[in-house]
């Protein structure tokens, strides 16, 4: 892989992208000498959460693109301009924004819908036989988008999450934070990261690095 697209859903794990997972993804790509470009939708967050209290701030409104630009240091592109032909792979870090802004998984589980532009992008990469990496809760997007393919994914070890995602027809593998699951047929690579709230940051980086390495192998 020479160039990878990265999709973010804002900035902050409770309502947007998980910052640590996002930065570690960029670090893993940079360490592997893989160029990347960051994308996000220019839309409001579903809601804003105070990350100190954990409570919803009903008075505040934020924009997904503007928030994601904090992580991207301003170098960010509009999601609808993402052209799969310009990239060798796609990675989606986690965070509740995936389940709130890029889909309705946080509210509807296996009955959720995925953001229309995200669906189109995922299908474009899959049809072009380019690897897709999904971190933390992001594999849910693969499960919801490619139900008929019964993709092999991981969402870590949480029994309730596993039961819910298996309703989509996906094949779930329990996976440790420092590892990843590879779906050779569909070219999907997934890793749990902060699906375990107590995960060690070092192990998360090892898992994300493993994901990038596996994607690189699939792309060759």
C-alpha positions in Angstrom: 0.0 0.0 0.0 1.3 3.4 -0.9 -1.7 5.6 0.1 -4.6 5.0 2.5 -7.8 6.9 3.1 -8.8 7.4 6.8 -12.4 8.3 7.8 -13.0 10.1 11.0 -16.3 10.9 12.8 -15.3 13.9 14.8 -13.0 14.3 17.9 -13.7 12.6 21.2 -14.5 9.0 21.9 -18.0 9.5 23.5 -19.5 11.3 20.5 -17.0 11.1 17.7 -13.6 9.5 16.8 -11.5 7.9 19.5 -8.5 10.3 19.5 -5.9 7.8 20.6 -7.0 5.2 18.0 -7.0 7.9 15.3 -3.5 9.1 16.1 -2.1 5.6 16.5 -3.5 4.7 13.1 -1.7 7.7 11.5 1.5 6.7 13.4 1.3 3.1 12.2 0.8 4.3 8.6 3.6 6.7 8.9 5.9 4.1 10.4 5.2 1.8 7.5 5.9 4.7 5.0 2.3 4.7 3.8 0.8 8.1 2.8 -2.6 8.9 4.1 -5.5 11.4 3.6 -8.1 12.1 6.2 -11.8 12.5 5.4 -15.0 13.4 7.4 -18.6 14.4 6.6 -19.5 18.0 6.8 -22.5 17.4 9.1 -23.5 18.0 12.7 -22.6 15.5 15.4 -25.6 13.5 16.6 -25.0 15.1 20.0 -22.2 16.6 22.1 -21.1 14.9 25.3 -19.1 16.5 28.1 -16.1 14.2 28.4 -15.6 15.1 32.1 -19.2 14.3 33.3 -20.2 11.9 30.5 -23.5 13.8 30.1 -25.1 15.1 26.9 -24.7 18.9 26.5 -28.1 19.8 25.0 -27.1 23.4 24.4 -24.0 22.8 22.3 -23.8 21.8 18.6 -20.6 20.8 16.8 -19.6 19.8 13.2 -18.1 16.4 12.4 -15.7 17.9 9.8 -14.5 20.7 12.0 -14.0 18.5 15.0 -12.1 15.8 12.9 -9.9 18.6 11.6 -8.5 19.0 15.2 -7.0 15.5 14.8 -6.0 16.1 11.2 -4.3 19.4 12.1 -6.5 21.1 9.5 -5.5 18.8 6.7 -8.9 17.2 6.0 -11.1 16.5 3.0 -14.9 16.2 2.5 -16.1 12.7 2.8 -18.1 12.8 -0.4 -15.0 13.6 -2.4 -13.2 10.4 -1.3 -12.4 8.5 -4.6 -11.5 4.8 -4.0 -9.5 4.9 -7.2 -7.0 7.2 -5.6 -6.2 4.9 -2.7 -4.8 1.4 -2.0 -6.8 0.9 1.2 -9.2 2.4 3.7 -9.1 2.6 7.5 -11.8 3.6 9.9 -10.7 4.2 13.5 -13.4 3.8 16.3 -15.2 5.9 18.8 -18.9 6.3 19.4 -19.0 8.7 16.4 -18.9 5.6 14.2 -22.1 4.3 15.9 -23.8 7.8 16.2 -22.6 9.9 13.2 -21.6 7.3 10.6 -24.4 4.9 11.5 -27.2 4.4 14.0 -25.6 1.3 15.6 -25.5 2.9 19.0 -29.3 3.2 19.0 -30.6 0.3 16.8 -27.9 -2.4 16.9 -28.3 -5.0 14.2 -31.2 -3.0 12.7 -29.0 0.1 12.2 -28.4 2.0 9.0 -25.0 3.2 7.8 -24.4 6.7 6.5 -25.2 6.5 2.7 -21.8 8.0 1.6 -19.9 5.6 3.9 -21.8 2.7 2.3 -20.9 3.8 -1.2 -17.2 4.2 -0.2 -17.1 0.8 1.5 -18.6 -0.9 -1.5 -16.2 0.9 -3.9 -13.2 -0.3 -2.0 -14.6 -3.8 -1.7 -15.5 -4.0 -5.4 -12.0 -2.7 -6.3 -10.5 -5.5 -4.2 -8.7 -3.1 -1.9 -8.3 -3.9 1.8 -10.4 -2.2 4.5 -9.3 -1.9 8.1 -11.8 -1.3 10.8 -10.9 -0.5 14.4 -12.9 -0.8 17.7 -16.6 -0.4 16.9 -16.0 0.3 13.2 -16.3 -3.4 12.2 -20.0 -2.9 12.8 -20.1 -0.8 9.6 -18.7 -3.8 7.7 -21.2 -6.1 9.3 -24.1 -3.8 8.4 -23.0 -3.0 4.9 -22.0 -6.5 3.8 -24.6 -8.6 5.6 -25.0 -10.9 2.6 -21.2 -11.7 2.6 -21.2 -12.9 6.2 -17.9 -11.1 6.9 -15.4 -12.4 9.5 -14.8 -9.6 12.0 -14.0 -8.9 15.7 -15.5 -6.5 18.2 -13.4 -7.8 21.0 -14.7 -10.0 23.8 -18.0 -8.4 25.0 -20.7 -11.0 24.9 -23.6 -8.6 24.4 -21.9 -6.8 21.5 -21.0 -10.2 20.0 -24.6 -11.4 20.2 -25.9 -8.2 18.6 -23.4 -8.2 15.7 -24.0 -11.9 14.9 -27.6 -11.0 14.2 -26.3 -9.4 11.0 -24.9 -12.7 9.8 -21.3 -11.8 10.5 -18.9 -14.4 11.8 -17.4 -13.0 15.0 -14.0 -14.0 16.3 -13.0 -13.1 19.9 -9.7 -11.2 19.6 -7.2 -9.7 22.0 -6.4 -6.0 21.8 -2.9 -6.7 20.5 -4.1 -8.8 17.6 -6.3 -8.5 14.6 -8.7 -10.7 12.6 -8.2 -11.1 8.9 -11.0 -11.9 6.4 -9.0 -13.1 3.5 -11.9 -13.5 1.1 -13.3 -10.0 1.6 -10.0 -8.3 2.4 -11.3 -7.0 5.7 -9.0 -6.6 8.8 -10.4 -5.7 12.2 -8.9 -5.1 15.7 -10.6 -4.4 19.0 -8.6 -1.5 20.4 -10.8 0.3 23.0 -13.7 -2.2 22.8 -11.9 -3.1 26.0 -12.1 0.1 28.1 -9.2 -1.1 30.2 -7.0 -1.8 27.2 -3.3 -0.9 27.4 -2.3 1.9 25.0 0.8 -0.1 23.9 -1.4 -3.2 23.1 -3.8 -1.0 21.1 -0.8 0.3 19.0 0.4 -3.3 18.5 -3.1 -4.3 17.3 -3.4 -1.3 14.9 0.1 -1.9 13.6 -0.8 -5.6 13.0 -3.9 -4.4 11.1 -1.8 -2.1 8.9 0.7 -4.9 8.2 -2.1 -7.3 7.4 -3.7 -4.8 5.0 -0.4 -4.3 3.3 0.0 -8.1 2.8 -3.6 -8.3 1.4 -2.9 -5.5 -1.0 0.1 -7.2 -2.6 
